[in-house]
Amino acid sequence: MITRKEYQNSQKRNYIDDDFIKRDEPVDQPSLKRIRPEEKKGKAHAMTTEQKTKRLGRRLNWAIAFLILAIIIVYLILIYVNP
C-alpha cells in the first residue's frame, strides 16, 4: 500500500509528463482573438480610405465642438462663481 504523499507525487509526475506530451502535439484549435465586425463581413464590405478619412473628420469635428463648449462653460462658471 502506498501513502497519500507518494500517490500525489506520482500524479504530479504523470501530469507533468502529460503536459510535455501535449506541448509537442500540434494545435488544431482556432485562436480566441476578437474578430472585428468589419472582418466578419469580409473584404467586400470593408471601408475605403476615403470613408475612414470622412469618419475620422466627423469625429474630430464633434470633439472640437465639445471642447469649445466645455471651455465656454468653464469661463461662465469662473465669471459667475467668483464675485
DSSP file (Angstrom, degrees, kcal/mol; ACC not computed):
  #  RESIDUE AA STRUCTURE BP1 BP2  ACC     N-H-->O    O-->H-N    N-H-->O    O-->H-N    TCO  KAPPA ALPHA  PHI   PSI    X-CA   Y-CA   Z-CA
    1    1 A M              0   0    0      0, 0.0     2,-0.3     0, 0.0     0, 0.0   0.000 360.0 360.0 360.0 139.1    0.0    0.0    0.0
    2    2 A I        -     0   0    0      1,-0.1     2,-0.1     2,-0.0     0, 0.0  -0.709 360.0-114.4-103.6 156.4    1.3    3.5   -0.9
    3    3 A T     >  -     0   0    0     -2,-0.3     4,-2.2     1,-0.1     5,-0.2  -0.344  27.3-108.6 -82.6 167.1    0.9    6.6    1.2
    4    4 A R  H  > S+     0   0    0      1,-0.2     4,-2.7     2,-0.2     5,-0.2   0.898 118.9  52.8 -61.1 -41.5   -1.1    9.6    0.2
    5    5 A K  H  > S+     0   0    0      1,-0.2     4,-2.4     2,-0.2    -1,-0.2   0.910 109.0  48.6 -63.9 -42.9    2.0   11.7   -0.4
    6    6 A E  H  > S+     0   0    0      2,-0.2     4,-2.3     1,-0.2    -1,-0.2   0.907 111.9  50.0 -62.0 -41.7    3.5    9.1   -2.7
    7    7 A Y  H  X S+     0   0    0     -4,-2.2     4,-2.3     2,-0.2    -2,-0.2   0.929 110.9  48.5 -63.6 -44.9    0.3    8.9   -4.7
    8    8 A Q  H  X S+     0   0    0     -4,-2.7     4,-2.4     1,-0.2    -2,-0.2   0.898 110.8  51.3 -63.0 -40.2    0.1   12.7   -5.0
    9    9 A N  H  X S+     0   0    0     -4,-2.4     4,-2.2     1,-0.2    -1,-0.2   0.901 109.8  49.1 -63.2 -40.7    3.8   12.8   -6.2
   10   10 A S  H  X S+     0   0    0     -4,-2.3     4,-2.3     2,-0.2    -1,-0.2   0.888 110.6  51.0 -67.2 -36.7    3.1   10.1   -8.8
   11   11 A Q  H  X S+     0   0    0     -4,-2.3     4,-2.6     2,-0.2    -2,-0.2   0.903 109.3  50.8 -64.9 -40.6    0.0   12.0  -10.0
   12   12 A K  H  X S+     0   0    0     -4,-2.4     4,-2.6     2,-0.2    -2,-0.2   0.912 110.4  49.3 -62.7 -42.2    2.1   15.2  -10.3
   13   13 A R  H  X S+     0   0    0     -4,-2.2     4,-2.6     2,-0.2    -2,-0.2   0.916 112.2  47.9 -63.6 -42.7    4.8   13.4  -12.3
   14   14 A N  H  X S+     0   0    0     -4,-2.3     4,-2.5     2,-0.2    -2,-0.2   0.902 111.9  50.5 -63.1 -40.4    2.1   11.9  -14.6
   15   15 A Y  H  X S+     0   0    0     -4,-2.6     4,-2.1     2,-0.2    -2,-0.2   0.917 111.2  47.8 -64.3 -43.9    0.5   15.4  -15.0
   16   16 A I  H  X S+     0   0    0     -4,-2.6     4,-2.0     2,-0.2    -2,-0.2   0.915 111.7  50.4 -63.5 -43.3    3.9   16.9  -15.9
   17   17 A D  H  X S+     0   0    0     -4,-2.6     4,-2.1     1,-0.2    -2,-0.2   0.909 109.5  51.2 -61.6 -41.6    4.6   14.1  -18.4
   18   18 A D  H  X S+     0   0    0     -4,-2.5     4,-2.8     1,-0.2    -1,-0.2   0.886 107.3  54.0 -62.3 -38.3    1.2   14.7  -20.0
   19   19 A D  H  X S+     0   0    0     -4,-2.1     4,-2.2     1,-0.2    -1,-0.2   0.908 108.2  49.0 -62.9 -41.2    2.0   18.4  -20.3
   20   20 A F  H  X S+     0   0    0     -4,-2.0     4,-1.2     2,-0.2    -1,-0.2   0.901 112.8  47.6 -65.3 -39.6    5.2   17.7  -22.1
   21   21 A I  H  X S+     0   0    0     -4,-2.1     4,-0.8     1,-0.2     3,-0.3   0.925 113.2  47.7 -66.5 -44.1    3.4   15.3  -24.5
   22   22 A K  H  < S+     0   0    0     -4,-2.8     3,-0.5     1,-0.2    -2,-0.2   0.854 107.1  57.5 -65.3 -34.6    0.6   17.8  -25.1
   23   23 A R  H  < S+     0   0    0     -4,-2.2    -1,-0.2     1,-0.2    -2,-0.2   0.837 105.3  50.6 -66.5 -31.7    3.0   20.6  -25.7
   24   24 A D  H  < S+     0   0    0     -4,-1.2    -1,-0.2    -3,-0.3    -2,-0.2   0.693  92.9  91.6 -79.7 -18.6    4.7   18.7  -28.5
   25   25 A E  S  < S-     0   0    0     -4,-0.8     2,-0.1    -3,-0.5    -3,-0.0  -0.485  87.2-105.2 -76.1 146.8    1.4   17.9  -30.3
   26   26 A P        -     0   0    0      0, 0.0     2,-0.6     0, 0.0    -1,-0.1  -0.419  32.4-121.1 -69.8 148.0    0.2   20.4  -33.0
   27   27 A V        +     0   0    0      1,-0.1    -4,-0.0    -2,-0.1     0, 0.0  -0.803  32.1 173.2 -95.1 123.0   -2.6   22.7  -32.0
   28   28 A D        +     0   0    0     -2,-0.6    -1,-0.1     2,-0.1     0, 0.0   0.416  45.1 109.3-105.3  -1.4   -5.7   22.4  -34.2
   29   29 A Q  S    S-     0   0    0      1,-0.1     2,-0.1     3,-0.0     3,-0.1  -0.483  74.2-110.7 -77.9 145.3   -7.9   24.7  -32.1
   30   30 A P        -     0   0    0      0, 0.0    -1,-0.1     0, 0.0    -2,-0.1  -0.393  38.7-101.0 -70.5 153.3   -8.9   28.1  -33.5
   31   31 A S        -     0   0    0      1,-0.1     0, 0.0    -2,-0.1     0, 0.0  -0.370  20.4-133.2 -73.1 156.0   -7.4   31.1  -31.8
   32   32 A L        +     0   0    0     -3,-0.1    -1,-0.1    -2,-0.1     2,-0.1  -0.013  55.9 136.7-100.7  28.8   -9.6   33.0  -29.4
   33   33 A K        -     0   0    0      1,-0.1     2,-0.2     0, 0.0    -2,-0.0  -0.405  61.6 -99.7 -75.7 154.7   -8.8   36.5  -30.8
   34   34 A R        -     0   0    0     -2,-0.1     2,-0.6     1,-0.0    -1,-0.1  -0.493  30.3-144.8 -73.7 140.6  -11.5   39.0  -31.2
   35   35 A I        -     0   0    0     -2,-0.2    -1,-0.0    -3,-0.1     5,-0.0  -0.931  14.6-133.0-108.7 124.4  -12.9   39.4  -34.7
   36   36 A R     >  -     0   0    0     -2,-0.6     4,-1.6     1,-0.1     3,-0.5  -0.362  22.0-114.9 -70.9 154.1  -13.9   42.9  -35.6
   37   37 A P  H  > S+     0   0    0      0, 0.0     4,-1.6     0, 0.0     5,-0.1   0.841 117.0  57.3 -59.0 -32.4  -17.3   43.4  -37.3
   38   38 A E  H  > S+     0   0    0      1,-0.2     4,-1.0     2,-0.2     7,-0.2   0.881 105.9  49.8 -65.5 -36.5  -15.5   44.6  -40.5
   39   39 A E  H  4 S+     0   0    0     -3,-0.5    -1,-0.2     1,-0.2     4,-0.1   0.832 106.6  56.0 -71.5 -30.8  -13.6   41.3  -40.6
   40   40 A K  H  < S+     0   0    0     -4,-1.6    -1,-0.2     1,-0.2    -2,-0.2   0.898 105.1  51.5 -66.4 -39.7  -16.7   39.3  -40.2
   41   41 A K  H  < S-     0   0    0     -4,-1.6     3,-0.2     1,-0.2    -1,-0.2   0.785 111.0-126.4 -70.7 -26.5  -18.4   40.9  -43.2
   42   42 A G    ><  -     0   0    0     -4,-1.0     3,-0.7     1,-0.2    -1,-0.2  -0.413  33.1 -63.0 104.0 176.2  -15.4   40.2  -45.5
   43   43 A K  G >  S+     0   0    0      1,-0.2     3,-0.9     2,-0.2    -1,-0.2   0.700 122.4  71.0 -75.8 -18.9  -13.3   42.4  -47.7
   44   44 A A  G 3  S+     0   0    0      1,-0.2    -1,-0.2    -3,-0.2    -2,-0.1   0.820 106.0  38.8 -66.8 -29.4  -16.2   43.3  -50.0
   45   45 A H  G <  S+     0   0    0     -3,-0.7    -1,-0.2    -7,-0.2    -2,-0.2   0.280  87.9 126.6-104.1  10.1  -17.7   45.4  -47.2
   46   46 A A    <   -     0   0    0     -3,-0.9     2,-0.2     1,-0.1    -3,-0.1  -0.337  66.2-104.9 -69.1 150.0  -14.5   46.9  -45.8
   47   47 A M        -     0   0    0      1,-0.1    -1,-0.1     2,-0.0     2,-0.1  -0.499  30.3-129.6 -76.9 142.6  -14.3   50.6  -45.6
   48   48 A T     >  -     0   0    0     -2,-0.2     4,-2.2     1,-0.1     5,-0.2  -0.382  26.9-106.3 -81.8 168.4  -12.2   52.5  -48.1
   49   49 A T  H  > S+     0   0    0      1,-0.2     4,-2.2     2,-0.2     5,-0.1   0.843 121.2  55.6 -65.7 -31.8   -9.5   55.0  -47.0
   50   50 A E  H  > S+     0   0    0      2,-0.2     4,-2.2     1,-0.2    -1,-0.2   0.911 108.4  47.1 -66.5 -41.6  -11.8   57.9  -48.1
   51   51 A Q  H  > S+     0   0    0      2,-0.2     4,-2.4     1,-0.2    -2,-0.2   0.898 111.8  50.7 -66.2 -39.8  -14.6   56.6  -45.9
   52   52 A K  H  X S+     0   0    0     -4,-2.2     4,-2.4     2,-0.2    -2,-0.2   0.901 109.9  50.6 -63.6 -40.4  -12.3   56.2  -43.0
   53   53 A T  H  X S+     0   0    0     -4,-2.2     4,-2.4     2,-0.2    -2,-0.2   0.910 111.1  48.1 -65.0 -42.6  -11.0   59.8  -43.5
   54   54 A K  H  X S+     0   0    0     -4,-2.2     4,-2.3     2,-0.2    -2,-0.2   0.913 112.1  49.2 -63.7 -42.7  -14.5   61.2  -43.6
   55   55 A R  H  X S+     0   0    0     -4,-2.4     4,-2.1     1,-0.2    -2,-0.2   0.910 112.1  48.2 -63.9 -42.1  -15.5   59.3  -40.4
   56   56 A L  H  X S+     0   0    0     -4,-2.4     4,-2.5     2,-0.2    -1,-0.2   0.899 110.7  51.9 -64.5 -40.9  -12.4   60.5  -38.6
   57   57 A G  H  X S+     0   0    0     -4,-2.4     4,-2.4     2,-0.2    -2,-0.2   0.905 109.1  50.0 -61.8 -41.9  -13.1   64.1  -39.7
   58   58 A R  H  X S+     0   0    0     -4,-2.3     4,-2.0     2,-0.2    -1,-0.2   0.915 111.6  48.2 -62.7 -43.4  -16.6   63.9  -38.4
   59   59 A R  H  X S+     0   0    0     -4,-2.1     4,-2.2     1,-0.2    -2,-0.2   0.898 111.2  50.1 -65.3 -40.0  -15.4   62.6  -35.1
   60   60 A L  H  X S+     0   0    0     -4,-2.5     4,-2.6     2,-0.2    -1,-0.2   0.895 108.1  53.3 -65.6 -39.4  -12.7   65.3  -34.8
   61   61 A N  H  X S+     0   0    0     -4,-2.4     4,-2.3     1,-0.2    -1,-0.2   0.915 110.1  47.6 -61.1 -42.6  -15.3   68.0  -35.6
   62   62 A W  H  X S+     0   0    0     -4,-2.0     4,-2.4     2,-0.2    -2,-0.2   0.900 111.6  50.7 -64.7 -39.8  -17.5   66.6  -32.7
   63   63 A A  H  X S+     0   0    0     -4,-2.2     4,-2.2     2,-0.2    -2,-0.2   0.904 111.0  48.1 -65.0 -41.3  -14.5   66.5  -30.4
   64   64 A I  H  X S+     0   0    0     -4,-2.6     4,-2.4     2,-0.2    -2,-0.2   0.918 111.8  49.7 -64.6 -43.7  -13.6   70.1  -31.2
   65   65 A A  H  X S+     0   0    0     -4,-2.3     4,-2.3     1,-0.2    -2,-0.2   0.908 110.9  49.9 -62.1 -41.9  -17.2   71.3  -30.7
   66   66 A F  H  X S+     0   0    0     -4,-2.4     4,-2.4     1,-0.2    -1,-0.2   0.914 111.0  49.0 -63.1 -42.9  -17.4   69.6  -27.4
   67   67 A L  H  X S+     0   0    0     -4,-2.2     4,-2.3     2,-0.2    -2,-0.2   0.898 110.7  49.9 -65.5 -40.4  -14.1   71.1  -26.2
   68   68 A I  H  X S+     0   0    0     -4,-2.4     4,-2.2     2,-0.2    -1,-0.2   0.925 112.1  48.4 -62.9 -43.9  -15.2   74.6  -27.2
   69   69 A L  H  X S+     0   0    0     -4,-2.3     4,-2.2     1,-0.2    -2,-0.2   0.899 110.9  50.6 -62.8 -40.9  -18.5   74.2  -25.4
   70   70 A A  H  X S+     0   0    0     -4,-2.4     4,-2.2     2,-0.2    -1,-0.2   0.890 109.4  50.8 -65.4 -39.1  -16.6   72.9  -22.3
   71   71 A I  H  X S+     0   0    0     -4,-2.3     4,-2.4     2,-0.2    -2,-0.2   0.916 110.0  50.0 -64.0 -42.9  -14.3   75.9  -22.3
   72   72 A I  H  X S+     0   0    0     -4,-2.2     4,-2.3     1,-0.2    -2,-0.2   0.917 110.5  49.7 -62.2 -43.4  -17.2   78.3  -22.6
   73   73 A I  H  X S+     0   0    0     -4,-2.2     4,-2.3     1,-0.2    -1,-0.2   0.900 110.0  50.8 -63.2 -40.6  -18.9   76.6  -19.6
   74   74 A V  H  X S+     0   0    0     -4,-2.2     4,-2.5     2,-0.2    -2,-0.2   0.919 110.4  49.1 -64.3 -43.2  -15.8   76.8  -17.5
   75   75 A Y  H  X S+     0   0    0     -4,-2.4     4,-2.3     2,-0.2    -2,-0.2   0.910 110.9  50.2 -62.8 -41.5  -15.4   80.5  -18.2
   76   76 A L  H  X S+     0   0    0     -4,-2.3     4,-2.4     1,-0.2     5,-0.2   0.900 111.0  49.1 -63.3 -40.2  -19.0   81.2  -17.3
   77   77 A I  H  X S+     0   0    0     -4,-2.3     4,-2.1     1,-0.2     5,-0.4   0.919 111.8  48.9 -64.9 -42.0  -18.6   79.3  -14.1
   78   78 A L  H  X S+     0   0    0     -4,-2.5     4,-1.1     1,-0.2    -2,-0.2   0.871 113.3  47.4 -65.6 -36.5  -15.4   81.2  -13.3
   79   79 A I  H  < S+     0   0    0     -4,-2.3    -2,-0.2    -5,-0.2    -1,-0.2   0.934 120.7  34.1 -70.1 -46.4  -17.1   84.6  -14.0
   80   80 A Y  H  < S+     0   0    0     -4,-2.4    -2,-0.2    -5,-0.2    -1,-0.2   0.690 117.4  50.1 -89.6 -18.7  -20.3   84.0  -12.0
   81   81 A V  H  < S+     0   0    0     -4,-2.1    -3,-0.2    -5,-0.2    -1,-0.2   0.863 104.9  58.2 -86.6 -38.0  -19.0   81.9   -9.1
   82   82 A N     <        0   0    0     -4,-1.1    -1,-0.2    -5,-0.4    -4,-0.0  -0.792 360.0 360.0 -94.3  98.3  -16.1   84.2   -8.2
   83   83 A P              0   0    0      0, 0.0    -1,-0.1     0, 0.0    -4,-0.1   0.492 360.0 360.0 -74.6 360.0  -17.7   87.6   -7.4
